[in-house]
Amino acid sequence: MGGAEEEFDVLAAAGRPTGRAKARSAVHRDGDWHAAVHVWVLLQCPCAGRAPPAAGAAALLERALRGGGGGGRGGGGAFSGRCSACGRDWEFLLQRRALHKESWPGMWDISAAGHVEAGGSALATAQRELWEELGLRFPRGAFQPLFTHRQRFRGEFHGKSFVNNEFNQVFLVSVVSTEADEAPIPSGALRLQEAEVAEVRSFPVAELRERLLQRDPEYMTYLDGLSGESAGYDRLFQIVSRRLRLLADGLPCPGLLQEGWVRGTGGALLPLRFHTWTYARILADTGDFFAFNAQDPPRGKARGPDATGGTLSIASRPAPG
């Protein structure tokens, strides 16, 4: 016997709660506004883990407030997705959607994404979706909130009408390689949710951005070529480019480096490094902190991620009992 259908909080077109909840199928049938999350996993070279100088934090904040290095809105400086120190491309981890998915089947998509259930929070949903779809569990502070994307779509999949009106809270999870020739996430660490995910691959940031700008039909077509209502989504790529410019100028990555372990093939524990974030560090990274505050998640003002909250647990899923 199947379980009860999940429900979503219905939002007004401006993003505020209406106090009503509806079943998932009814929401997509009627085109009700609702909340979801997008979680991007960024794979960085070892240079992103470089120890900051004595005055590193102060220098980062000062530069951010001056607007140096470009801004989260896409200002200043040529776009780059490659580290100038070691020559490695930074990459995004993408998943290919399963062919039987009710929407956008077989398309290359964000690392993990999902709906915020009625009464739920965006941050808890982001943690859950990354664990369920890819088998990766990170602490709260690893999820860097970037902005809210307003998405409108009406189309057809599998011969059925599909309407998707969402407020997507966008998060970035930044992983750092331990060695120059090693992948940031060790081979065999991912545990894919077969019902949702067909495969996973990493794509250079610059290449992916170009594919989206060219409206490649295999990649996130709902982002509409980073134009129209989706033009603001380019901020994700500009934030990555800005971070690389900071490194090129001798400044450290604004995130606080943390170390943990991931369970690989055969149960072996392998090192994993990632960044955690406070609001001050988000400001230093994006130069656009106050713009983020102005685009709060639909459920109200977002709480800042706690750099020490939660514990890292990235391992294979327990065997079914």
Phi, psi and omega in degrees: 000131181284156179281174180293146180292138180293152180243151177240148171290131177277130181251155173284166182298338178273355175102359182269151182296145176261348183088002179248153175231146180222158178294150182308311183297322180290323179298315181283339175284317187268349180076029178291144174287139181208175185253147177212174178232148170241124179243117179256129175259116182261127181258112186251156177284169180300336180300332180291345179261011182299135180295136181286151174291173185304321182257024186300310184297316180296319180295321180296314181294319179298316181294320180297316181292332176282345183084015181294147175080010182090169183236169178298340179276003176098019183276159167051130172089146178287146180292139177216142175238015185235140178286125181286341182282314184248349178081008180272141173283137168279149188227155170257139174274121181244154174245146172264126183293143178299149185293338182265005178302146184291342180221143179046052181296139175075003184272146172289130190227177178304159182310311177203149180203160178180167180279149171273117181290159180307127180082359183270176179243155181295317183295315178298323178294318179299316178299315183295315184294322179294324178289313184292319187275324184240353180078021180247129178238121180243157175290164183307316186294345180283345183266104182273112179286133184250302183192173176250129182253128179265116186242129175237131181211140172220123182195205184216135175226139179054033178078008182239145177292142180218124179241131182224104176246105190230150163255110184261117174277120186263127178240150176238128174248119188252115181255146185239130177298146176274330180225157184299328184255015181247149176286144179301322176251115185303148178302137178088359182278335183280140176236102189278143175276103189302328181291341185245324193241126178276317180197168179226137176215160175257144182230134176306139183304313182295320180295317180296317179301318180295320178299320180291317179298327180274002179059044176302122185293351180270355189229112167039057184297337181291349176275000168053043177065026182055040180229178179057227179293343180265005182301325180294345182291341178296344177303326177305311182289324179292327177295318177296315180298319178299317180299320178294325177292325175300315179297320181296333180269009177087005177267151181281165171297136183294339181292154178271117185289131177236154179237139178214199182223148175235141180271118183263195180301134180080005177087002181292139178271127183239146182290146177219132179241144182205166180259146170242165194222141165245171180299322179297320179289327175297318177300314180296329182280322188253336186064018189219031185303315185289331174294324177296318179300327181284349179240048182303154174304152186304333186278002179127188185294132182286144172275144179292142177294137181270120185295342181247358185287142176078174178230149179286130176215088181243100186204172178294151180289149177295147179293144180301141182275000000 
